[in-house]
Amino acid sequence: MHPVYIYLSYNKVTRYIKRLLSDNNIDTSRIKFITCVKEAGEQEDGATDVFVHPGALTDISINISTLMEKIPGEKFILVDTISSFSIYHDTENIIKFISNTNSKMSSKSGIIWVAVTDESAGLASKIAPLCNKVIEINNSN
């Protein structure tokens, strides 16, 4: 059985994410999307796309838990971009959210927390102890 992915985006609309993934030959049929931003008139389908207000970390956590319970077997959560959470939340609440989400994971699942930009270095250093592995990618063009 192939893993299922939950893609949590704090600052990108689902249509854009799906197009970006498709353009890079990534099959989106096994990806469930939780997004905190949507376009005017965009409808969530509930099965693969869910909208949650970015200020509602509890609602985000509930939606992640609900999807995790519905998905059998191996699953992964990709959180893009954790540093964007600081728009609505202080570092302490972000760390609590990460810790809570990590504790809900089973042995057949994993989380990939993505922190980008130099401004997120402080947050990334606080997240690192909560992670099994930290990978730094330098995009020096």
N, CA, C and O atoms as CSV, one atom per row, in Angstrom:
chain,resi,resn,atom,element,x,y,z
A,1,MET,N,N,0.847,-1.182,0.000
A,1,MET,CA,C,0.000,0.000,0.000
A,1,MET,C,C,0.894,1.247,0.000
A,1,MET,O,O,1.855,1.331,0.765
A,2,HIS,N,N,0.576,2.187,-0.844
A,2,HIS,CA,C,1.338,3.429,-0.937
A,2,HIS,C,C,0.923,4.389,0.171
A,2,HIS,O,O,-0.232,4.396,0.596
A,3,PRO,N,N,1.868,5.196,0.633
A,3,PRO,CA,C,1.504,6.168,1.677
A,3,PRO,C,C,0.564,7.246,1.142
A,3,PRO,O,O,0.505,7.515,-0.058
A,4,VAL,N,N,-0.159,7.847,2.066
A,4,VAL,CA,C,-1.031,8.983,1.760
A,4,VAL,C,C,-0.405,10.194,2.440
A,4,VAL,O,O,0.177,10.080,3.518
A,5,TYR,N,N,-0.528,11.328,1.813
A,5,TYR,CA,C,0.079,12.550,2.324
A,5,TYR,C,C,-0.998,13.560,2.688
A,5,TYR,O,O,-2.012,13.694,2.003
A,6,ILE,N,N,-0.753,14.259,3.772
A,6,ILE,CA,C,-1.582,15.403,4.156
A,6,ILE,C,C,-0.695,16.619,3.959
A,6,ILE,O,O,0.358,16.735,4.585
A,7,TYR,N,N,-1.116,17.512,3.102
A,7,TYR,CA,C,-0.335,18.708,2.778
A,7,TYR,C,C,-1.017,19.898,3.439
A,7,TYR,O,O,-2.104,20.306,3.031
A,8,LEU,N,N,-0.373,20.450,4.462
A,8,LEU,CA,C,-0.890,21.627,5.161
A,8,LEU,C,C,-0.161,22.856,4.660
A,8,LEU,O,O,1.054,22.975,4.823
A,9,SER,N,N,-0.898,23.766,4.052
A,9,SER,CA,C,-0.309,25.003,3.552
A,9,SER,C,C,-0.918,26.192,4.268
A,9,SER,O,O,-2.138,26.331,4.360
A,10,TYR,N,N,-0.060,27.027,4.761
A,10,TYR,CA,C,-0.493,28.198,5.499
A,10,TYR,C,C,-0.632,29.419,4.599
A,10,TYR,O,O,-1.312,30.381,4.956
A,11,ASN,N,N,0.015,29.387,3.424
A,11,ASN,CA,C,0.040,30.601,2.609
A,11,ASN,C,C,-0.102,30.374,1.104
A,11,ASN,O,O,0.188,31.277,0.319
A,12,LYS,N,N,-0.546,29.180,0.685
A,12,LYS,CA,C,-0.732,28.906,-0.739
A,12,LYS,C,C,-2.116,28.296,-0.956
A,12,LYS,O,O,-2.568,27.471,-0.162
A,13,VAL,N,N,-2.780,28.705,-2.031
A,13,VAL,CA,C,-4.089,28.132,-2.350
A,13,VAL,C,C,-3.897,26.735,-2.937
A,13,VAL,O,O,-2.874,26.441,-3.555
A,14,THR,N,N,-4.891,25.888,-2.732
A,14,THR,CA,C,-4.799,24.493,-3.165
A,14,THR,C,C,-4.582,24.373,-4.665
A,14,THR,O,O,-3.784,23.548,-5.112
A,15,ARG,N,N,-5.278,25.180,-5.439
A,15,ARG,CA,C,-5.140,25.122,-6.903
A,15,ARG,C,C,-3.687,25.322,-7.315
A,15,ARG,O,O,-3.188,24.603,-8.181
A,16,TYR,N,N,-3.004,26.284,-6.711
A,16,TYR,CA,C,-1.603,26.561,-7.022
A,16,TYR,C,C,-0.722,25.369,-6.637
A,16,TYR,O,O,0.144,24.964,-7.412
A,17,ILE,N,N,-0.940,24.810,-5.451
A,17,ILE,CA,C,-0.128,23.683,-4.983
A,17,ILE,C,C,-0.294,22.490,-5.925
A,17,ILE,O,O,0.687,21.858,-6.318
A,18,LYS,N,N,-1.546,22.189,-6.284
A,18,LYS,CA,C,-1.808,21.060,-7.176
A,18,LYS,C,C,-1.141,21.265,-8.532
A,18,LYS,O,O,-0.566,20.332,-9.092
A,19,ARG,N,N,-1.216,22.474,-9.052
A,19,ARG,CA,C,-0.589,22.755,-10.350
A,19,ARG,C,C,0.922,22.606,-10.248
A,19,ARG,O,O,1.548,22.017,-11.129
A,20,LEU,N,N,1.515,23.135,-9.178
A,20,LEU,CA,C,2.958,23.044,-8.981
A,20,LEU,C,C,3.402,21.583,-8.880
A,20,LEU,O,O,4.402,21.191,-9.482
A,21,LEU,N,N,2.662,20.789,-8.124
A,21,LEU,CA,C,3.002,19.374,-7.991
A,21,LEU,C,C,2.834,18.650,-9.324
A,21,LEU,O,O,3.701,17.868,-9.713
A,22,SER,N,N,1.732,18.900,-10.025
A,22,SER,CA,C,1.490,18.266,-11.323
A,22,SER,C,C,2.556,18.648,-12.340
A,22,SER,O,O,3.011,17.807,-13.115
A,23,ASP,N,N,2.954,19.919,-12.336
A,23,ASP,CA,C,4.004,20.376,-13.248
A,23,ASP,C,C,5.330,19.666,-12.997
A,23,ASP,O,O,6.189,19.611,-13.877
A,24,ASN,N,N,5.491,19.120,-11.786
A,24,ASN,CA,C,6.708,18.389,-11.437
A,24,ASN,C,C,6.459,16.878,-11.391
A,24,ASN,O,O,7.177,16.129,-10.730
A,25,ASN,N,N,5.413,16.456,-12.118
A,25,ASN,CA,C,5.075,15.040,-12.277
A,25,ASN,C,C,4.834,14.313,-10.956
A,25,ASN,O,O,5.213,13.153,-10.797
A,26,ILE,N,N,4.202,15.004,-10.014
A,26,ILE,CA,C,3.845,14.395,-8.733
A,26,ILE,C,C,2.349,14.125,-8.741
A,26,ILE,O,O,1.536,15.029,-8.935
A,27,ASP,N,N,2.006,12.864,-8.525
A,27,ASP,CA,C,0.607,12.435,-8.511
A,27,ASP,C,C,-0.068,12.987,-7.254
A,27,ASP,O,O,0.381,12.718,-6.140
A,28,THR,N,N,-1.125,13.746,-7.425
A,28,THR,CA,C,-1.817,14.349,-6.281
A,28,THR,C,C,-3.012,13.518,-5.806
A,28,THR,O,O,-3.735,13.942,-4.904
A,29,SER,N,N,-3.224,12.359,-6.393
A,29,SER,CA,C,-4.392,11.551,-6.026
A,29,SER,C,C,-4.303,10.996,-4.601
A,29,SER,O,O,-5.331,10.666,-4.009
A,30,ARG,N,N,-3.099,10.889,-4.045
A,30,ARG,CA,C,-2.933,10.383,-2.682
A,30,ARG,C,C,-2.570,11.507,-1.711
A,30,ARG,O,O,-1.966,11.268,-0.666
A,31,ILE,N,N,-2.945,12.728,-2.069
A,31,ILE,CA,C,-2.643,13.881,-1.221
A,31,ILE,C,C,-3.946,14.528,-0.783
A,31,ILE,O,O,-4.807,14.839,-1.607
A,32,LYS,N,N,-4.083,14.729,0.529
A,32,LYS,CA,C,-5.202,15.472,1.108
A,32,LYS,C,C,-4.664,16.848,1.460
A,32,LYS,O,O,-3.572,16.958,2.018
A,33,PHE,N,N,-5.400,17.886,1.147
A,33,PHE,CA,C,-4.931,19.251,1.357
A,33,PHE,C,C,-5.707,19.951,2.462
A,33,PHE,O,O,-6.938,19.936,2.488
A,34,ILE,N,N,-4.964,20.560,3.369
A,34,ILE,CA,C,-5.535,21.476,4.355
A,34,ILE,C,C,-4.853,22.804,4.079
A,34,ILE,O,O,-3.628,22.906,4.143
A,35,THR,N,N,-5.643,23.813,3.775
A,35,THR,CA,C,-5.053,25.112,3.469
A,35,THR,C,C,-5.681,26.197,4.327
A,35,THR,O,O,-6.843,26.113,4.723
A,36,CYS,N,N,-4.889,27.203,4.597
A,36,CYS,CA,C,-5.347,28.319,5.431
A,36,CYS,C,C,-5.604,29.565,4.594
A,36,CYS,O,O,-5.781,30.657,5.134
A,37,VAL,N,N,-5.625,29.402,3.300
A,37,VAL,CA,C,-5.933,30.513,2.401
A,37,VAL,C,C,-6.694,29.938,1.208
A,37,VAL,O,O,-6.377,28.855,0.718
A,38,LYS,N,N,-7.689,30.674,0.755
A,38,LYS,CA,C,-8.411,30.213,-0.430
A,38,LYS,C,C,-8.782,31.389,-1.298
A,38,LYS,O,O,-8.866,32.533,-0.851
A,39,GLU,N,N,-8.999,31.064,-2.552
A,39,GLU,CA,C,-9.380,32.080,-3.519
A,39,GLU,C,C,-10.861,32.382,-3.389
A,39,GLU,O,O,-11.638,31.550,-2.920
A,40,ALA,N,N,-11.244,33.579,-3.806
A,40,ALA,CA,C,-12.662,33.950,-3.799
A,40,ALA,C,C,-13.445,32.952,-4.641
A,40,ALA,O,O,-13.076,32.668,-5.781
A,41,GLY,N,N,-14.503,32.434,-4.091
A,41,GLY,CA,C,-15.341,31.485,-4.812
A,41,GLY,C,C,-14.848,30.053,-4.777
A,41,GLY,O,O,-15.552,29.155,-5.240
A,42,GLU,N,N,-13.665,29.813,-4.244
A,42,GLU,CA,C,-13.129,28.448,-4.185
A,42,GLU,C,C,-13.949,27.619,-3.200
A,42,GLU,O,O,-14.243,28.063,-2.090
A,43,GLN,N,N,-14.310,26.420,-3.620
A,43,GLN,CA,C,-15.089,25.520,-2.775
A,43,GLN,C,C,-14.201,24.379,-2.297
A,43,GLN,O,O,-13.447,23.805,-3.081
A,44,GLU,N,N,-14.290,24.051,-1.008
A,44,GLU,CA,C,-13.581,22.874,-0.525
A,44,GLU,C,C,-14.453,21.669,-0.800
A,44,GLU,O,O,-15.677,21.746,-0.696
A,45,ASP,N,N,-13.823,20.545,-1.156
A,45,ASP,CA,C,-14.640,19.369,-1.439
A,45,ASP,C,C,-14.770,18.453,-0.232
A,45,ASP,O,O,-15.534,17.488,-0.271
A,46,GLY,N,N,-14.040,18.737,0.837
A,46,GLY,CA,C,-14.158,17.953,2.056
A,46,GLY,C,C,-13.427,16.631,2.007
A,46,GLY,O,O,-12.909,16.175,3.026
A,47,ALA,N,N,-13.373,16.005,0.845
A,47,ALA,CA,C,-12.696,14.711,0.719
A,47,ALA,C,C,-11.187,14.884,0.579
A,47,ALA,O,O,-10.411,14.159,1.201
A,48,THR,N,N,-10.780,15.848,-0.241
A,48,THR,CA,C,-9.337,16.061,-0.431
A,48,THR,C,C,-8.898,17.477,-0.103
A,48,THR,O,O,-7.705,17.711,0.089
A,49,ASP,N,N,-9.816,18.425,-0.034
A,49,ASP,CA,C,-9.460,19.815,0.225
A,49,ASP,C,C,-10.266,20.355,1.399
A,49,ASP,O,O,-11.494,20.280,1.414
A,50,VAL,N,N,-9.554,20.901,2.385
A,50,VAL,CA,C,-10.206,21.474,3.553
A,50,VAL,C,C,-9.619,22.857,3.792
A,50,VAL,O,O,-8.403,23.035,3.732
A,51,PHE,N,N,-10.473,23.832,4.062
A,51,PHE,CA,C,-10.026,25.180,4.415
A,51,PHE,C,C,-10.197,25.378,5.914
A,51,PHE,O,O,-11.241,25.054,6.480
A,52,VAL,N,N,-9.156,25.915,6.552
A,52,VAL,CA,C,-9.195,26.236,7.974
A,52,VAL,C,C,-8.634,27.641,8.155
A,52,VAL,O,O,-7.620,27.983,7.545
A,53,HIS,N,N,-9.273,28.452,8.975
A,53,HIS,CA,C,-8.778,29.806,9.225
A,53,HIS,C,C,-7.373,29.733,9.823
A,53,HIS,O,O,-7.140,28.939,10.735
A,54,PRO,N,N,-6.432,30.542,9.333
A,54,PRO,CA,C,-5.046,30.463,9.805
A,54,PRO,C,C,-4.859,30.786,11.283
A,54,PRO,O,O,-3.856,30.395,11.880
A,55,GLY,N,N,-5.812,31.494,11.875
A,55,GLY,CA,C,-5.683,31.814,13.293
A,55,GLY,C,C,-6.157,30.703,14.214
A,55,GLY,O,O,-6.045,30.819,15.435
A,56,ALA,N,N,-6.687,29.625,13.640
A,56,ALA,CA,C,-7.307,28.564,14.434
A,56,ALA,C,C,-6.432,27.312,14.477
A,56,ALA,O,O,-6.719,26.331,13.790
A,57,LEU,N,N,-5.366,27.341,15.282
A,57,LEU,CA,C,-4.477,26.183,15.381
A,57,LEU,C,C,-5.218,24.943,15.879
A,57,LEU,O,O,-4.914,23.829,15.453
A,58,THR,N,N,-6.178,25.125,16.769
A,58,THR,CA,C,-6.949,23.982,17.272
A,58,THR,C,C,-7.724,23.333,16.132
A,58,THR,O,O,-7.756,22.107,16.031
A,59,ASP,N,N,-8.349,24.131,15.275
A,59,ASP,CA,C,-9.091,23.585,14.133
A,59,ASP,C,C,-8.153,22.885,13.154
A,59,ASP,O,O,-8.503,21.846,12.595
A,60,ILE,N,N,-6.974,23.444,12.945
A,60,ILE,CA,C,-5.989,22.798,12.079
A,60,ILE,C,C,-5.624,21.432,12.660
A,60,ILE,O,O,-5.586,20.432,11.943
A,61,SER,N,N,-5.357,21.403,13.966
A,61,SER,CA,C,-5.005,20.157,14.643
A,61,SER,C,C,-6.129,19.128,14.552
A,61,SER,O,O,-5.871,17.949,14.311
A,62,ILE,N,N,-7.367,19.565,14.741
A,62,ILE,CA,C,-8.521,18.664,14.646
A,62,ILE,C,C,-8.637,18.080,13.241
A,62,ILE,O,O,-8.898,16.888,13.083
A,63,ASN,N,N,-8.445,18.917,12.220
A,63,ASN,CA,C,-8.524,18.431,10.839
A,63,ASN,C,C,-7.413,17.435,10.533
A,63,ASN,O,O,-7.643,16.441,9.845
A,64,ILE,N,N,-6.219,17.692,11.034
A,64,ILE,CA,C,-5.122,16.742,10.849
A,64,ILE,C,C,-5.478,15.421,11.515
A,64,ILE,O,O,-5.331,14.361,10.907
A,65,SER,N,N,-5.944,15.474,12.759
A,65,SER,CA,C,-6.311,14.257,13.498
A,65,SER,C,C,-7.410,13.481,12.788
A,65,SER,O,O,-7.343,12.256,12.683
A,66,THR,N,N,-8.421,14.193,12.303
A,66,THR,CA,C,-9.527,13.549,11.593
A,66,THR,C,C,-9.026,12.817,10.361
A,66,THR,O,O,-9.394,11.665,10.128
A,67,LEU,N,N,-8.190,13.476,9.571
A,67,LEU,CA,C,-7.639,12.831,8.378
A,67,LEU,C,C,-6.760,11.646,8.752
A,67,LEU,O,O,-6.814,10.606,8.096
A,68,MET,N,N,-5.947,11.791,9.805
A,68,MET,CA,C,-5.065,10.711,10.226
A,68,MET,C,C,-5.875,9.466,10.607
A,68,MET,O,O,-5.470,8.344,10.304
A,69,GLU,N,N,-7.004,9.666,11.263
A,69,GLU,CA,C,-7.849,8.545,11.664
A,69,GLU,C,C,-8.505,7.863,10.462
A,69,GLU,O,O,-8.708,6.649,10.470
A,70,LYS,N,N,-8.833,8.638,9.437
A,70,LYS,CA,C,-9.516,8.101,8.261
A,70,LYS,C,C,-8.564,7.367,7.315
A,70,LYS,O,O,-8.997,6.520,6.533
A,71,ILE,N,N,-7.279,7.685,7.383
A,71,ILE,CA,C,-6.312,7.140,6.436
A,71,ILE,C,C,-5.655,5.891,7.027
A,71,ILE,O,O,-4.966,5.973,8.043
A,72,PRO,N,N,-5.867,4.738,6.393
A,72,PRO,CA,C,-5.202,3.535,6.886
A,72,PRO,C,C,-3.742,3.490,6.425
A,72,PRO,O,O,-3.380,4.096,5.416
A,73,GLY,N,N,-2.926,2.777,7.167
A,73,GLY,CA,C,-1.552,2.541,6.743
A,73,GLY,C,C,-0.637,3.733,6.914
A,73,GLY,O,O,-0.859,4.602,7.756
A,74,GLU,N,N,0.394,3.750,6.095
A,74,GLU,CA,C,1.447,4.750,6.186
A,74,GLU,C,C,0.954,6.109,5.687
A,74,GLU,O,O,0.280,6.204,4.661
A,75,LYS,N,N,1.303,7.148,6.430
A,75,LYS,CA,C,0.908,8.501,6.045
A,75,LYS,C,C,1.962,9.491,6.507
A,75,LYS,O,O,2.676,9.261,7.483
A,76,PHE,N,N,2.039,10.587,5.787
A,76,PHE,CA,C,2.981,11.645,6.099
A,76,PHE,C,C,2.257,12.978,6.051
A,76,PHE,O,O,1.308,13.160,5.288
A,77,ILE,N,N,2.717,13.902,6.873
A,77,ILE,CA,C,2.206,15.268,6.840
A,77,ILE,C,C,3.341,16.156,6.362
A,77,ILE,O,O,4.455,16.089,6.883
A,78,LEU,N,N,3.059,16.978,5.380
A,78,LEU,CA,C,4.005,17.988,4.921
A,78,LEU,C,C,3.426,19.336,5.307
A,78,LEU,O,O,2.335,19.696,4.864
A,79,VAL,N,N,4.137,20.072,6.118
A,79,VAL,CA,C,3.676,21.392,6.550
A,79,VAL,C,C,4.517,22.440,5.830
A,79,VAL,O,O,5.727,22.528,6.037
A,80,ASP,N,N,3.874,23.218,4.998
A,80,ASP,CA,C,4.526,24.212,4.157
A,80,ASP,C,C,3.874,25.565,4.436
A,80,ASP,O,O,2.723,25.717,4.024
A,81,THR,N,N,4.378,26.411,4.985
A,81,THR,CA,C,5.677,26.706,5.530
A,81,THR,C,C,5.459,27.085,6.989
A,81,THR,O,O,4.734,28.037,7.275
A,82,ILE,N,N,6.066,26.368,7.901
A,82,ILE,CA,C,5.815,26.586,9.322
A,82,ILE,C,C,6.165,28.009,9.748
A,82,ILE,O,O,5.549,28.546,10.668
A,83,SER,N,N,7.126,28.611,9.104
A,83,SER,CA,C,7.508,29.984,9.459
A,83,SER,C,C,6.374,30.975,9.192
A,83,SER,O,O,6.328,32.037,9.814
A,84,SER,N,N,5.467,30.646,8.281
A,84,SER,CA,C,4.327,31.523,8.003
A,84,SER,C,C,3.333,31.555,9.157
A,84,SER,O,O,2.530,32.483,9.255
A,85,PHE,N,N,3.376,30.559,10.025
A,85,PHE,CA,C,2.478,30.532,11.170
A,85,PHE,C,C,2.688,31.737,12.071
A,85,PHE,O,O,1.772,32.151,12.782
A,86,SER,N,N,3.894,32.302,12.045
A,86,SER,CA,C,4.208,33.426,12.940
A,86,SER,C,C,3.433,34.693,12.584
A,86,SER,O,O,3.465,35.663,13.340
A,87,ILE,N,N,2.750,34.700,11.464
A,87,ILE,CA,C,1.901,35.832,11.109
A,87,ILE,C,C,0.749,35.939,12.106
A,87,ILE,O,O,0.352,37.040,12.485
A,88,TYR,N,N,0.216,34.792,12.528
A,88,TYR,CA,C,-0.931,34.751,13.428
A,88,TYR,C,C,-0.606,34.282,14.841
A,88,TYR,O,O,-1.392,34.511,15.761
A,89,HIS,N,N,0.551,33.623,15.030
A,89,HIS,CA,C,0.828,32.974,16.306
A,89,HIS,C,C,2.234,33.292,16.798
A,89,HIS,O,O,3.155,33.499,16.008
A,90,ASP,N,N,2.378,33.326,18.119
A,90,ASP,CA,C,3.712,33.533,18.671
A,90,ASP,C,C,4.462,32.197,18.669
A,90,ASP,O,O,3.866,31.132,18.508
A,91,THR,N,N,5.761,32.280,18.850
A,91,THR,CA,C,6.622,31.099,18.779
A,91,THR,C,C,6.192,30.018,19.762
A,91,THR,O,O,6.210,28.836,19.419
A,92,GLU,N,N,5.808,30.398,20.972
A,92,GLU,CA,C,5.409,29.421,21.984
A,92,GLU,C,C,4.216,28.587,21.512
A,92,GLU,O,O,4.212,27.367,21.677
A,93,ASN,N,N,3.211,29.231,20.929
A,93,ASN,CA,C,2.042,28.493,20.437
A,93,ASN,C,C,2.377,27.619,19.236
A,93,ASN,O,O,1.807,26.539,19.083
A,94,ILE,N,N,3.280,28.065,18.393
A,94,ILE,CA,C,3.716,27.250,17.251
A,94,ILE,C,C,4.426,25.999,17.745
A,94,ILE,O,O,4.183,24.903,17.239
A,95,ILE,N,N,5.298,26.158,18.730
A,95,ILE,CA,C,6.024,25.018,19.299
A,95,ILE,C,C,5.040,24.040,19.939
A,95,ILE,O,O,5.183,22.830,19.769
A,96,LYS,N,N,4.045,24.540,20.672
A,96,LYS,CA,C,3.025,23.671,21.274
A,96,LYS,C,C,2.265,22.905,20.196
A,96,LYS,O,O,1.996,21.713,20.347
A,97,PHE,N,N,1.917,23.593,19.104
A,97,PHE,CA,C,1.214,22.958,17.997
A,97,PHE,C,C,2.061,21.835,17.397
A,97,PHE,O,O,1.563,20.735,17.159
A,98,ILE,N,N,3.326,22.115,17.159
A,98,ILE,CA,C,4.230,21.112,16.587
A,98,ILE,C,C,4.372,19.917,17.524
A,98,ILE,O,O,4.287,18.768,17.091
A,99,SER,N,N,4.584,20.189,18.789
A,99,SER,CA,C,4.744,19.125,19.772
A,99,SER,C,C,3.483,18.264,19.862
A,99,SER,O,O,3.568,17.037,19.903
A,100,ASN,N,N,2.321,18.905,19.894
A,100,ASN,CA,C,1.050,18.197,19.948
A,100,ASN,C,C,0.842,17.339,18.705
A,100,ASN,O,O,0.417,16.189,18.810
A,101,THR,N,N,1.134,17.884,17.546
A,101,THR,CA,C,0.970,17.148,16.294
A,101,THR,C,C,1.930,15.971,16.247
A,101,THR,O,O,1.542,14.873,15.848
A,102,ASN,N,N,3.181,16.184,16.649
A,102,ASN,CA,C,4.163,15.098,16.672
A,102,ASN,C,C,3.699,13.958,17.574
A,102,ASN,O,O,3.864,12.787,17.231
A,103,SER,N,N,3.124,14.293,18.713
A,103,SER,CA,C,2.724,13.260,19.680
A,103,SER,C,C,1.554,12.411,19.173
A,103,SER,O,O,1.352,11.296,19.652
A,104,LYS,N,N,0.789,12.921,18.217
A,104,LYS,CA,C,-0.345,12.180,17.668
A,104,LYS,C,C,0.053,11.185,16.579
A,104,LYS,O,O,-0.757,10.365,16.148
A,105,MET,N,N,1.292,11.266,16.146
A,105,MET,CA,C,1.733,10.438,15.038
A,105,MET,C,C,1.986,9.009,15.492
A,105,MET,O,O,2.492,8.778,16.590
A,106,SER,N,N,1.630,8.048,14.640
A,106,SER,CA,C,1.879,6.640,14.937
A,106,SER,C,C,3.210,6.207,14.330
A,106,SER,O,O,3.888,7.001,13.678
A,107,SER,N,N,3.571,4.977,14.540
A,107,SER,CA,C,4.828,4.466,13.993
A,107,SER,C,C,4.779,4.323,12.473
A,107,SER,O,O,5.822,4.179,11.837
A,108,LYS,N,N,3.601,4.359,11.891
A,108,LYS,CA,C,3.468,4.243,10.440
A,108,LYS,C,C,3.212,5.595,9.790
A,108,LYS,O,O,2.568,5.674,8.744
A,109,SER,N,N,3.710,6.645,10.401
A,109,SER,CA,C,3.489,7.970,9.848
A,109,SER,C,C,4.667,8.868,10.189
A,109,SER,O,O,5.505,8.532,11.025
A,110,GLY,N,N,4.713,9.989,9.540
A,110,GLY,CA,C,5.782,10.942,9.794
A,110,GLY,C,C,5.351,12.338,9.422
A,110,GLY,O,O,4.330,12.539,8.765
A,111,ILE,N,N,6.135,13.287,9.848
A,111,ILE,CA,C,5.850,14.686,9.558
A,111,ILE,C,C,7.095,15.324,8.967
A,111,ILE,O,O,8.213,15.078,9.419
A,112,ILE,N,N,6.885,16.132,7.966
A,112,ILE,CA,C,7.963,16.935,7.407
A,112,ILE,C,C,7.580,18.387,7.665
A,112,ILE,O,O,6.638,18.907,7.067
A,113,TRP,N,N,8.320,19.036,8.564
A,113,TRP,CA,C,8.081,20.450,8.870
A,113,TRP,C,C,9.022,21.267,7.994
A,113,TRP,O,O,10.232,21.043,8.012
A,114,VAL,N,N,8.491,22.195,7.240
A,114,VAL,CA,C,9.298,23.006,6.346
A,114,VAL,C,C,9.340,24.435,6.864
A,114,VAL,O,O,8.310,25.097,6.983
A,115,ALA,N,N,10.545,24.898,7.168
A,115,ALA,CA,C,10.742,26.287,7.589
A,115,ALA,C,C,11.669,26.933,6.568
A,115,ALA,O,O,12.806,26.496,6.393
A,116,VAL,N,N,11.194,27.955,5.905
A,116,VAL,CA,C,12.002,28.596,4.877
A,116,VAL,C,C,12.251,30.053,5.230
A,116,VAL,O,O,11.595,30.617,6.105
A,117,THR,N,N,13.181,30.633,4.555
A,117,THR,CA,C,13.631,32.016,4.669
A,117,THR,C,C,14.561,32.209,5.858
A,117,THR,O,O,14.462,31.503,6.861
A,118,ASP,N,N,15.444,33.151,5.735
A,118,ASP,CA,C,16.391,33.462,6.799
A,118,ASP,C,C,15.693,33.963,8.049
A,118,ASP,O,O,16.179,33.751,9.160
A,119,GLU,N,N,14.551,34.631,7.877
A,119,GLU,CA,C,13.818,35.171,9.015
A,119,GLU,C,C,13.316,34.076,9.950
A,119,GLU,O,O,13.067,34.331,11.128
A,120,SER,N,N,13.168,32.866,9.435
A,120,SER,CA,C,12.641,31.777,10.254
A,120,SER,C,C,13.730,31.008,10.996
A,120,SER,O,O,13.438,29.989,11.621
A,121,ALA,N,N,14.964,31.468,10.941
A,121,ALA,CA,C,16.071,30.741,11.573
A,121,ALA,C,C,15.841,30.547,13.067
A,121,ALA,O,O,16.136,29.475,13.595
A,122,GLY,N,N,15.326,31.549,13.754
A,122,GLY,CA,C,15.056,31.428,15.186
A,122,GLY,C,C,14.010,30.382,15.466
A,122,GLY,O,O,14.159,29.578,16.386
A,123,LEU,N,N,12.952,30.383,14.682
A,123,LEU,CA,C,11.896,29.384,14.829
A,123,LEU,C,C,12.435,27.999,14.482
A,123,LEU,O,O,12.156,27.027,15.184
A,124,ALA,N,N,13.194,27.912,13.418
A,124,ALA,CA,C,13.748,26.616,13.002
A,124,ALA,C,C,14.638,26.027,14.085
A,124,ALA,O,O,14.630,24.813,14.291
A,125,SER,N,N,15.401,26.852,14.777
A,125,SER,CA,C,16.273,26.335,15.836
A,125,SER,C,C,15.461,25.809,17.017
A,125,SER,O,O,15.926,24.926,17.739
A,126,LYS,N,N,14.268,26.333,17.221
A,126,LYS,CA,C,13.402,25.856,18.301
A,126,LYS,C,C,12.621,24.610,17.889
A,126,LYS,O,O,12.252,23.795,18.734
A,127,ILE,N,N,12.371,24.468,16.595
A,127,ILE,CA,C,11.668,23.295,16.082
A,127,ILE,C,C,12.613,22.097,16.019
A,127,ILE,O,O,12.196,20.964,16.262
A,128,ALA,N,N,13.865,22.337,15.701
A,128,ALA,CA,C,14.837,21.261,15.474
A,128,ALA,C,C,14.852,20.190,16.562
A,128,ALA,O,O,14.887,19.006,16.227
A,129,PRO,N,N,14.826,20.545,17.853
A,129,PRO,CA,C,14.837,19.490,18.875
A,129,PRO,C,C,13.597,18.587,18.851
A,129,PRO,O,O,13.619,17.491,19.411
A,130,LEU,N,N,12.532,19.040,18.213
A,130,LEU,CA,C,11.309,18.250,18.126
A,130,LEU,C,C,11.303,17.318,16.916
A,130,LEU,O,O,10.363,16.547,16.724
A,131,CYS,N,N,12.351,17.395,16.108
A,131,CYS,CA,C,12.417,16.637,14.861
A,131,CYS,C,C,13.450,15.517,14.942
A,131,CYS,O,O,14.440,15.620,15.667
A,132,ASN,N,N,13.208,14.454,14.194
A,132,ASN,CA,C,14.172,13.362,14.122
A,132,ASN,C,C,15.394,13.731,13.305
A,132,ASN,O,O,16.499,13.260,13.576
A,133,LYS,N,N,15.190,14.578,12.302
A,133,LYS,CA,C,16.283,14.939,11.411
A,133,LYS,C,C,16.031,16.325,10.840
A,133,LYS,O,O,14.897,16.684,10.521
A,134,VAL,N,N,17.094,17.090,10.718
A,134,VAL,CA,C,17.012,18.420,10.119
A,134,VAL,C,C,17.865,18.417,8.865
A,134,VAL,O,O,19.029,18.016,8.889
A,135,ILE,N,N,17.274,18.866,7.778
A,135,ILE,CA,C,17.986,18.957,6.508
A,135,ILE,C,C,17.993,20.410,6.083
A,135,ILE,O,O,16.938,21.031,5.950
A,136,GLU,N,N,19.171,20.948,5.871
A,136,GLU,CA,C,19.290,22.329,5.403
A,136,GLU,C,C,19.594,22.332,3.921
A,136,GLU,O,O,20.482,21.622,3.449
A,137,ILE,N,N,18.846,23.136,3.202
A,137,ILE,CA,C,19.046,23.264,1.757
A,137,ILE,C,C,19.395,24.716,1.485
A,137,ILE,O,O,18.624,25.627,1.787
A,138,ASN,N,N,20.553,24.908,0.918
A,138,ASN,CA,C,20.975,26.268,0.558
A,138,ASN,C,C,20.688,26.473,-0.912
A,138,ASN,O,O,21.197,25.744,-1.764
A,139,ASN,N,N,19.888,27.449,-1.200
A,139,ASN,CA,C,19.533,27.768,-2.565
A,139,ASN,C,C,20.255,29.043,-2.967
A,139,ASN,O,O,19.646,30.107,-3.078
A,140,SER,N,N,21.536,28.928,-3.180
A,140,SER,CA,C,22.339,30.098,-3.529
A,140,SER,C,C,22.458,30.203,-5.035
A,140,SER,O,O,23.229,29.482,-5.668
A,141,ASN,N,N,21.682,31.111,-5.596
A,141,ASN,CA,C,21.687,31.314,-7.053
A,141,ASN,C,C,22.636,32.402,-7.421
A,141,ASN,O,O,22.782,32.721,-8.601
